[in-house]
Every structure is written in structure tokens, then in C-alpha cells.
Amino acid sequence: MSPMKITFSSHFNREFKKYSPQLRIKIWNKIESFRKNPFAASLKTHKLTGGLKNRWSFSVNYSIRILCEFINTDSVDFIDLGGHEIYK
């Protein structure tokens, strides 16, 4: 399986810049884990429902999530980054 191709929305990039350098490293490490295996148990990747039914989410830590949408089997768009408010 080849590494996942990831694109980042401008909104995701703006949110990423709001975090401390230490948290940015943790976020980036989780992104690299996702790139290698989007469904690794440590990421807790799950499909969303309702108005976000075509989107997925995975955990960076207890309070930070990444919202994404799979474009095809080897490409994904990262849409948002933050706490549970990203689901609204």
C-alpha cells in the first residue's frame, strides 16, 4: 500500500498555525501515521454521520481531531482541525 496523498484546506492550515510548536509536532506525527495507515488503531479513525456523512475523523489527542474526506483510495483532503466543535 503506497502512502496516502494528503491535501490541506486553507481553513485547516489556518487552524494548524494556532497551535503551539509542541502541539504542531504531535499533530504532524499523527498526520504521518495517517499517511502510512489511515485506519491504524491509535488514530481511532471513524466515519461520521448526519450532515457530515461523507467525512471521516481521527484523533490527535483527547481533545484535538482532524476532519477529512477521502477523494479516492489513495488521496484525502484534510478539512478542519480542532476540538469537537469541528463537527458543527
Summary of the structure (lengths in Angstrom):
residues: 88
radius of gyration: 12.1
end to end distance: 33.0
largest distance: 33.9
contacts: 223
relative contact order: 0.23
helix: 39%
strand: 30%
